[in-house]
Amino acid sequence: MNLMDTIHLHKNDFSKTERKVYDYIIQNPSAVETATITKIAELCQVSTSGILRFCRVLGYKGYKDFRFDMVHYLHQEHIEVNPENLFNQQISQYLSVIRQFNNIDQNKLNQLIEQIKNTKNIYIIGVHYSSLPAKHLVLGLQDLGINTYFAYDYMQASHLYNTIHEDDLLIYFSIEGNQNNVSRFFDLSNASENTYLITLNSKPKLSIENTLILPGYTLSKQSIVDLQSIVVIFVELLLNITQYFKIGPRQKSWSYFSFLLLLKMKEFFY
C-alpha cells in the first residue's frame, strides 16, 4: 500500500475542512513537493491548522513528515521496480520513522521511567502482535531486577487486572489503541494515573490520559505484516534509559541519552 492508497483509506476519517485538503491533494499530489504548509493551505482554502490536522489523521506529527513521504512517493513512481530498489525503499521508510522518535512526548516518557524505577509492582499487557514488544519489556525489566507481571491474551489479562492495586503501574501495548476487545474483559475507562497506553495510533479509540504515541502508524498500514519492530525499538530505548538512570549518574537528561542512541542507530544504518 502506497501513500496515496493510505490517504484514500482515511477518506471517511476526515472532517469537512480536512476533506478539502484530501480533495486537493488527491487531484494535485505533485503540489506538495514544492509547496510550504502556508502555500498548500492557501491552495486548499483552509488554515495551516487544517493541514496539520489532515497530516495527523494520517499518522504524521506534522506537514514536514507528510511532505517527506509524499516526495518519496512521487519519485518512486518513476523508479524501475527491482529487489534492490524495494529493499532501499523499505530502509528509507524505517529510517524516516526512527528519526521521528524525538517527537515522542518526553515529559510523559520521563514520568513513565520514574514510575518504573519507583513502583513496587509493574503489570504489562500486550495481546496478539502487541505481545512481542510487551514480552520484550517484561524480560528486560526482570533482567534489571524489577518485579513485573505479564498477560498476553485478553482472558489472562482479565484475571491479572483484578490483582492490580492503585499504587501499581500498568503498561498496556496496543498498535491501534482500540477499546472494543478491552472493554469486554477489563475496564480501562477510568484508568488511574499509573496506567500507560503505548500505541502507534495518534487518535486511539481507547482514551487514557497517559498515552505515548509512537511514530510509524502510516508505515504499519503500508506493511503486509503487523508492524512490531518500531515498538520493539522503543522498548529497547526505554530499557536502556531505565538501566542508565537505575545504575548510572542521574544528571544527564533523557533527551541527551536518547540522542546518543539514535546517533548510533543512524551510524549503523548508514
Solvent accessible surface area in square Angstrom, and as a share of the most:
residue,aa,sasa,rsa
1,M,107,0.48
2,N,48,0.25
3,L,6,0.03
4,M,22,0.10
5,D,65,0.34
6,T,0,0.00
7,I,0,0.00
8,H,87,0.39
9,L,99,0.49
10,H,14,0.06
11,K,76,0.32
12,N,141,0.72
13,D,85,0.44
14,F,21,0.09
15,S,56,0.36
16,K,175,0.74
17,T,46,0.27
18,E,8,0.04
19,R,86,0.31
20,K,97,0.41
21,V,0,0.00
22,Y,12,0.05
23,D,69,0.36
24,Y,50,0.19
25,I,2,0.01
26,I,37,0.19
27,Q,137,0.61
28,N,55,0.28
29,P,31,0.20
30,S,72,0.46
31,A,23,0.18
32,V,0,0.00
33,E,58,0.26
34,T,113,0.65
35,A,6,0.05
36,T,77,0.45
37,I,46,0.23
38,T,88,0.51
39,K,90,0.38
40,I,0,0.00
41,A,5,0.04
42,E,115,0.51
43,L,65,0.32
44,C,7,0.04
45,Q,149,0.66
46,V,24,0.14
47,S,66,0.43
48,T,55,0.32
49,S,54,0.35
50,G,0,0.00
51,I,2,0.01
52,L,51,0.25
53,R,102,0.37
54,F,0,0.00
55,C,0,0.00
56,R,107,0.39
57,V,11,0.07
58,L,0,0.00
59,G,15,0.14
60,Y,9,0.04
61,K,111,0.47
62,G,13,0.12
63,Y,14,0.05
64,K,171,0.72
65,D,31,0.16
66,F,1,0.00
67,R,75,0.27
68,F,107,0.45
69,D,33,0.17
70,M,0,0.00
71,V,42,0.24
72,H,55,0.25
73,Y,29,0.11
74,L,27,0.13
75,H,96,0.43
76,Q,35,0.16
77,E,97,0.44
78,H,160,0.71
79,I,88,0.45
80,E,141,0.63
81,V,113,0.65
82,N,54,0.28
83,P,114,0.71
84,E,121,0.54
85,N,47,0.24
86,L,84,0.42
87,F,132,0.55
88,N,73,0.37
89,Q,39,0.18
90,Q,83,0.37
91,I,56,0.28
92,S,44,0.28
93,Q,31,0.14
94,Y,58,0.22
95,L,11,0.06
96,S,12,0.08
97,V,10,0.05
98,I,3,0.02
99,R,91,0.33
100,Q,21,0.09
101,F,5,0.02
102,N,72,0.37
103,N,62,0.32
104,I,8,0.04
105,D,62,0.32
106,Q,57,0.25
107,N,120,0.62
108,K,56,0.24
109,L,3,0.01
110,N,60,0.31
111,Q,75,0.33
112,L,0,0.00
113,I,5,0.02
114,E,84,0.37
115,Q,34,0.15
116,I,1,0.00
117,K,42,0.18
118,N,114,0.58
119,T,22,0.13
120,K,168,0.71
121,N,31,0.16
122,I,0,0.00
123,Y,12,0.04
124,I,0,0.00
125,I,0,0.00
126,G,0,0.00
127,V,10,0.06
128,H,135,0.60
129,Y,127,0.48
130,S,8,0.05
131,S,27,0.17
132,L,97,0.48
133,P,1,0.01
134,A,0,0.00
135,K,103,0.44
136,H,61,0.27
137,L,0,0.00
138,V,7,0.04
139,L,91,0.45
140,G,13,0.13
141,L,0,0.00
142,Q,88,0.39
143,D,125,0.65
144,L,33,0.17
145,G,69,0.66
146,I,16,0.08
147,N,75,0.38
148,T,10,0.06
149,Y,87,0.33
150,F,45,0.19
151,A,0,0.00
152,Y,119,0.45
153,D,51,0.26
154,Y,36,0.14
155,M,116,0.52
156,Q,68,0.30
157,A,0,0.00
158,S,17,0.11
159,H,124,0.55
160,L,29,0.14
161,Y,56,0.21
162,N,122,0.63
163,T,70,0.41
164,I,39,0.20
165,H,133,0.59
166,E,139,0.62
167,D,117,0.61
168,D,11,0.06
169,L,0,0.00
170,L,4,0.02
171,I,0,0.00
172,Y,5,0.02
173,F,3,0.01
174,S,16,0.11
175,I,19,0.10
176,E,53,0.24
177,G,0,0.00
178,N,71,0.37
179,Q,82,0.36
180,N,112,0.57
181,N,66,0.34
182,V,3,0.02
183,S,78,0.50
184,R,175,0.64
185,F,56,0.23
186,F,11,0.05
187,D,78,0.41
188,L,3,0.02
189,S,84,0.54
190,N,135,0.69
191,A,32,0.25
192,S,50,0.32
193,E,126,0.57
194,N,22,0.11
195,T,8,0.04
196,Y,0,0.00
197,L,0,0.00
198,I,3,0.01
199,T,2,0.01
200,L,2,0.01
201,N,20,0.10
202,S,34,0.22
203,K,113,0.48
204,P,32,0.20
205,K,141,0.60
206,L,8,0.04
207,S,93,0.60
208,I,14,0.07
209,E,144,0.64
210,N,9,0.04
211,T,20,0.12
212,L,0,0.00
213,I,71,0.36
214,L,3,0.01
215,P,13,0.08
216,G,6,0.06
217,Y,15,0.06
218,T,8,0.05
219,L,13,0.06
220,S,17,0.11
221,K,56,0.24
222,Q,31,0.14
223,S,33,0.21
224,I,175,0.89
225,V,96,0.55
226,D,53,0.27
227,L,4,0.02
228,Q,39,0.17
229,S,47,0.30
230,I,0,0.00
231,V,4,0.02
232,V,29,0.17
233,I,34,0.17
234,F,3,0.01
235,V,0,0.00
236,E,80,0.36
237,L,14,0.07
238,L,1,0.01
239,L,21,0.11
240,N,64,0.33
241,I,1,0.00
242,T,0,0.00
243,Q,74,0.33
244,Y,40,0.15
245,F,24,0.10
246,K,82,0.35
247,I,126,0.64
248,G,22,0.21
249,P,78,0.49
250,R,158,0.58
251,Q,145,0.65
252,K,82,0.35
253,S,64,0.41
254,W,11,0.04
255,S,49,0.32
256,Y,99,0.38
257,F,33,0.14
258,S,2,0.01
259,F,105,0.44
260,L,67,0.33
261,L,38,0.19
262,L,10,0.05
263,L,72,0.36
264,K,136,0.57
265,M,37,0.17
266,K,70,0.30
267,E,111,0.50
268,F,165,0.69
269,F,80,0.33
270,Y,165,0.63
